[in-house]
Amino acid sequence: MILDIIKIGDPNWYRLRAKNTDVKIENPFLQQLIADMFETLDKYGGVGLAAPQVGHNLNLFVIKTPNFKEAFINPEIRLSGLQTQKPEGCLSFPNMTMPVDRLEKVEIKYINKDWQIKFAKFDDLLSTIIQHEYDHLKGKLIID
């Protein structure tokens, strides 16, 4: 199912700034939510989507690029490398890009959709996407 994305000016805008909670394994809607988030990404042509953007204040985001597809549940990150500034877009801010400072590399610990604990390192585009989506989980937006 295609989910509604909370966009700038939406009455539920405050949810993008709200505190998010960890996902519990008992969540009976988790697998459907993940599937719906990927379907929503496909519909809108994005590369990443955080649960708060679709009205669920959970520590969850998904990423899908031509060569990578993953759900990140309850992620924890560590950043390193040089700082760069690149323009970023966001599905919650249609037709807008903003320059955002990011570090080049990210190490991440997360749970995947099969509830397996994973550790990974990313750089370049995937590092940027992860940092962007992780910011959503912390209530930080590209306009900040």
Stockholm file with secondary structure:
# STOCKHOLM 1.0

chainA/1-144         MILDIIKIGDPNWYRLRAKNTDVKIENPFLQQLIADMFETLDKYGGVGLAAPQVGHNLNLFVIKTPNFKEAFINPEIRLSGLQTQKPEGCLSFPNMTMPVDRLEKVEIKYINKDWQIKFAKFDDLLSTIIQHEYDHLKGKLIID
#=GR chainA/1-144 SS CCCCCCCTTCTTGGGGTSCCBCCCTTCTTHHHHHHHHHHHHHHHTCSEEEGGGGTCCBSEEEEEETTEEEEEEEEEEEEEEEEEEEEEEETTEEEEEEEEEEEEEEEEEEECTTSCEEEEEEEHHHHHHHHHHHHHHTTCCTTC
#=GC SS_cons         CCCCCCCTTCTTGGGGTSCCBCCCTTCTTHHHHHHHHHHHHHHHTCSEEEGGGGTCCBSEEEEEETTEEEEEEEEEEEEEEEEEEEEEEETTEEEEEEEEEEEEEEEEEEECTTSCEEEEEEEHHHHHHHHHHHHHHTTCCTTC
//
